[in-house]
Amino acid sequence: MHPPANAPPDEGRRPGAPVLGVVVVDHGSRREEANRQHEAFVAGWRGTTRFAIVEPAHMALAEPSIGPA
């Protein structure tokens, strides 16, 4: 059984279990507004998920790219 989505990241995690994270990737855009929308979506989703790490990334045309994320 998984803890609720809004549970603190360590709640329900076994001692020694790996910390899970997710990188949410979009294509990236030349339009700065589109890139900021993706980053705002990820920031909002970060507060509702049980993943300990949630980071945005863009495949091309914008930073952060997947590597630094």
matplotlib code that plots the C-alpha trace (Angstrom):
import matplotlib.pyplot as plt

x = [0.0, 1.3, 1.0, -1.4, -0.1, 0.1, 2.1, 5.5, 8.2, 9.5, 6.1, 5.6, 9.1, 11.0, 14.3, 17.1, 14.7, 15.8, 14.5, 12.4, 12.5, 11.0, 12.1, 9.2, 10.4, 8.9, 10.4, 11.4, 10.4, 11.9, 9.0, 10.0, 6.4, 5.9, 9.0, 7.8, 4.4, 6.1, 8.1, 5.0, 3.2, 6.0, 6.3, 2.6, 2.7, 5.7, 3.5, 0.9, 3.1, 4.9, 8.1, 11.0, 12.5, 10.5, 12.4, 11.5, 13.7, 13.6, 14.8, 16.0, 15.9, 15.8, 17.4, 17.5, 18.2, 17.8, 21.4, 21.4, 17.9]
y = [0.0, 3.4, 6.5, 9.2, 11.5, 14.4, 12.5, 13.7, 12.1, 9.7, 8.6, 4.9, 4.4, 1.5, 2.2, 1.9, 2.1, 4.3, 7.8, 8.2, 11.2, 12.2, 14.5, 15.9, 16.6, 18.6, 19.4, 23.0, 26.1, 29.2, 31.0, 31.7, 31.8, 28.2, 27.1, 29.0, 27.3, 23.9, 24.9, 26.3, 23.0, 21.0, 23.3, 22.9, 19.1, 18.9, 20.0, 17.2, 14.2, 11.8, 11.8, 13.2, 14.9, 16.5, 18.6, 20.1, 19.7, 20.5, 18.2, 21.1, 24.9, 25.8, 25.2, 23.3, 20.3, 16.7, 16.3, 19.1, 18.2]
z = [0.0, -0.9, 1.3, 0.1, -2.7, -0.3, 2.4, 3.3, 1.1, 3.8, 5.1, 4.2, 3.0, 4.4, 6.1, 3.6, 0.6, -2.3, -2.5, -5.7, -7.9, -11.2, -14.0, -16.0, -19.5, -22.3, -25.7, -24.9, -26.9, -28.3, -26.6, -23.0, -21.9, -23.0, -21.0, -17.9, -18.2, -18.1, -15.1, -13.3, -13.9, -12.4, -9.4, -8.8, -9.2, -6.9, -4.0, -4.6, -5.2, -2.9, -4.9, -2.9, -5.9, -8.8, -11.4, -14.7, -17.8, -21.5, -24.3, -26.5, -27.0, -23.3, -19.9, -17.7, -19.9, -18.8, -17.6, -14.9, -13.8]

ax = plt.figure().add_subplot(projection="3d")
ax.plot(x, y, z, "-o")
ax.set_aspect("equal")
plt.show()
